[in-house]
């Protein structure tokens, strides 16, 4: 995952950097560094973001279903 992907994932979630950082368990400053490309994104963080994105998509799909 690169800086453009991490930013797009956050934007797709409709969150600020602060909100997204809190949700993935990193400080705002660290997240901002990732998004700006000033720090490499650790594989564990990248995997967490990917999983978070998939869960969010699933929840959106489930909420759209009519029972």
C-alpha positions as CSV (number, residue, x, y, z in Angstrom):
1,X,0.0,0.0,0.0
2,X,1.4,3.4,-0.9
3,X,0.6,6.9,0.1
4,X,-2.1,7.5,-2.6
5,X,-3.8,4.2,-1.7
6,X,-3.8,5.0,2.0
7,X,-5.3,8.5,1.4
8,X,-7.9,7.1,-1.0
9,X,-8.9,4.5,1.5
10,X,-9.4,7.2,4.2
11,X,-11.4,9.4,1.8
12,X,-13.6,6.5,0.8
13,X,-14.3,6.0,4.5
14,X,-15.3,9.7,4.7
15,X,-13.0,10.3,7.6
16,X,-10.5,13.0,8.6
17,X,-6.9,12.0,9.2
18,X,-7.5,12.2,12.9
19,X,-10.5,9.9,12.8
20,X,-8.8,7.4,10.6
21,X,-5.6,7.4,12.6
22,X,-7.6,6.7,15.7
23,X,-9.5,3.8,14.0
24,X,-6.3,2.1,12.9
25,X,-4.5,2.7,16.2
26,X,-1.7,5.2,15.3
27,X,-1.2,8.8,16.2
28,X,-2.4,11.6,13.9
29,X,1.2,12.7,13.3
30,X,2.3,9.1,12.3
31,X,-0.7,8.8,10.0
32,X,0.0,12.2,8.4
33,X,3.6,11.0,7.8
34,X,2.3,7.9,6.0
35,X,-0.1,9.8,3.9
36,X,2.5,12.4,2.9
37,X,5.0,9.6,2.1
38,X,7.5,10.9,4.7
39,X,7.5,7.5,6.5
40,X,7.2,4.0,5.1
41,X,3.9,2.3,5.9
42,X,4.7,-0.8,7.9
43,X,3.3,-4.1,6.6
44,X,1.3,-4.6,9.7
45,X,-0.4,-1.2,9.3
46,X,-1.0,-1.8,5.6
47,X,-2.7,-5.1,6.4
48,X,-4.7,-3.5,9.1
49,X,-5.9,-0.7,6.8
50,X,-6.8,-3.3,4.1
51,X,-8.8,-5.4,6.6
52,X,-10.5,-2.3,8.0
53,X,-11.4,-1.2,4.5
54,X,-12.9,-4.7,3.7
55,X,-14.9,-4.7,6.9
56,X,-16.2,-1.3,6.2
57,X,-17.3,-2.3,2.7
58,X,-19.0,-5.4,4.1
59,X,-20.9,-3.4,6.7
60,X,-22.1,-1.0,4.0
61,X,-23.3,-3.9,1.8
62,X,-25.1,-5.5,4.8
63,X,-26.8,-2.2,5.8
64,X,-28.0,-1.8,2.2
65,X,-29.7,-5.2,2.2
66,X,-33.4,-5.2,3.0
67,X,-34.7,-7.9,5.2
